[in-house]
């Protein structure tokens, strides 16, 4: 298990994945600094809002892409068969891989705080809360990407499905609000009721990713959400479920 953990980290370093993400984060921060300097009023707040959104997008896209293509490479080179031929269970294999991806995600997420502090003077408890929630979100995304990569036979499909589920988790409550607001219309009431029911089910099943990494914490400080306790509870529920689903998928496969 320790060897598998080290293998994933060494592969990420060999592929220059951390360097690529850090360079992208630095470039985005520089762009947000330019946006802040060109804004007539509340330039710093505007730059922080853009930086929070862009940083999250880069981290999520990078994690999903790297995990999907890394796992697909394991299947194509048949390395996964060599690993599973050792005395290691499917569950231990999934845990080792997820632990490595989680450590990698946390390390890359922590980089964002110094960049925001240096470029846009982000300080205070709001930055700490945003950073902590970003770490939790990256762990959920890593578990989701690992499940999609193991379950699907195409890296491109795994990326698209993983990003699709992520966007659905961030927008499900928004679409549910739209569906609910349209139920009182005189026309197409059946369609509106059906849409409300479908979106209610989706919003119930999907994690509330829209509550993670809120940019307003960077601008206005802590508060204005359900707090880190709720986010930690969501991570504690969905991460084990995704890992169990991944282990189960590996269990039914034959190598």
N, C-alpha and C positions, 0 to 999 in steps of 0.2 A: 504493500500500500504506500509506503514511503517512497519507494522507487518510482511508482506511477505518479505520485505527487510531484516529485522532482522532474520527471520526464516532461510533464505538461509545462512547467515553468521554464525549463530549458528550451523547449520548443518555441514558446512565445518569445523568448529573448533571441533565439536564432532567427526567427522570422521578422525581427525588428518591430514586432507589434507594439510594445510599450513606447518605443521611440516615436513611431508614427502617430500614436494617440497624443503623446505629449506635444509634439510639434503642431498637430492640429489644434489642440487646446490653446497653445501659445498664439497661433495665428488668429483664432477666434477672439481671444482676449484683446489682441492688438486692434482688430477691427472694431470691437465694442468700445475701446478707448477712443478711437477716431469718431465713432458715433456720438459718444458722450461729449467730446470736445466741440462737435459741430452743432449740438443741440442748444437752443437759446436758453431754455429754462429746464431745471432739474436734469441736467446732463448726466450727472453721476448716477442718479436713480434710473434713468433710461438705459445707460450702459450696463448697469447691474441686471436689469430685467432681461435685456437681450443676452447677456453673457450666461445667465442661469439657464435660459432655454437652449442656447446653442451648445453649451457644455454638456447638458443632459443628452441632447440629440447625438452628439459625437460619441459619447461613451456608450450609449445604447446601440447605436449602429455598429460601432467597432466591436463590441462584445458579441453581438449576435452573429456578425460576419465571421469573426475569428473562430468562435466555437463551432459554427456550422461547417466551415471548411476544414478545420482541424479534425473533427470527428469523421468527416467524409474521407479525409486522407488516411485515417486509421483503417477504414474499411477497404479502400482501394489498395493499399500496400499490405493488407492482411496483418497489420501489427496488432489489431484487436484480438485476432485469433491467438497470436503468440502470448499476449498478456493474459488472456482468459485460460490459456492452457496451464498456467501456473496455479499453485494452490491459493486461489483468491476467488471469493464469491462474487456474484453479479452485484450484490448490494455494496460490498466493499469497493469494487471497481468504480461504481457510480459515485460513491462518497469521496473516493480519492480524486476523481476527476473534478467533481464539483468543488471540493475544498481548494484545489489549485486554481480553478476559475474564480472562486470567491476571493481568494487572496489577491489574485491579479486585478480583479475589479476594484477591490478596496484600495489597493495601492495607486491605481490610476485615478480613482475618485479623489483621494486625498491630495493629489497634485493640484486640483482646481482651486483649493483654498488659498495657497500662496500666490497663485496667479491673480485671483480676484483681489487679494489684499494689496499686491504690488501695483496692479494696473488700475484698479477702480476704488481703492481705499475701503474695501469691504471689511468691516469689523463687527465685533459684538456677538451677542448670543444668537442673533438671526443667522449669521454666517455658520455658526456651529450647528444650529438646528438644520439648516439647509444641507450642510455637509453630511450630518448623520443620516438624514432621510435619503440622501443620494446614495450612500453606502447600502442602505437597506433595499433601495430600488434596484441597484446594480446586482445585488444578490438574487432578487426575484427574477430579474432579466436573465442572469446566468443560468438559473435552474430551468427557466422556460426555454432558452436557447439549447441547452443540453438535451432536454426532452425532445424538441423538434428535430435536432440533428440525429439523435439515435433512432427516432421513429420513422423518419423519412429517408428515402434512398438517394435524394438529390440535395446537394448543398445549397443550390439556388432556391429550391423549394423550401428548405428549412429556413433560410434567411427571410423569404417572403412570408411564410406562415408565422414565424416568430415575431417579425415586425408587425404583421397584421393583428396578432393577438395582443401585442403591446399597445398598439393604437386603439384597439377595441377596449382595452382596460382603462385607457386614459379618457375615452370619449363616451363610454357606455352610459354614464349618468347624464351627460349632456343630451344624448339622443333620447334617453328616457324622459327627460324634461320636455323635449319637443313633442314626443308622442302623447304625454299626459296633457299638454296644453292644447292639443288638437282634438281631444275626445268630446269636447262640447260643441263641435261644429255640427250644423244641421245636416250636411251632406257627408257621405262616406263614413258614417258612424261605425259601421262594421269594420271597415279597413282600419280606422283609427283605434278601435278597441283591440283588434288583432295586433297592430303595431305596438300598442302599449303593453300587451301581454308578452310579446316576444322580447321587447327591450327590458321588461321587468325581470324576466328569467335571465337574460344575458347579464344585466347589471347585478343580479344577485350572485351569479356564479363567478363572474370575473372579479379580480382584485381591484380595489379603488386606487389605481395608479395615479389618478389625477390629484390625489392628496399628497403624493410624494413630491419632494424637491420643488416646492412652490417658490417662485421667484420673488414673491412679495415678502418672504422672510428676509431676503437679502436687502430689500429696500426699506421696509418698515419695522423689521425686527421680528421676534417670535410672536406667536399668536395668530389668530385668523384661520384656524384649521382644527382638526381633531387631535393634534398633538402627536408626539413621537410614540406614546403608548399604543395608540391605535395602529400606527404604521408598523410597530414592532409586532403587534398581534397578527396583523395580516401576513407579515413575512414568516412568522412562526407557523401559520396555517398553510400557506400556499407553497412554501419551499419544500417541506416534507412531502406534501401531496405530489408535487412534480417529480421529486426524486423517487418516490415509490412507484409512480407511473413509469419512469425511465427504467428502473430496475425490473419491473414486471415485463416491460417490452423486451428487454435483453433476455429475460428468463425464457420467454416463449420462442426466441430465435434460436436457430441451430448454426453453430460455427464449426 
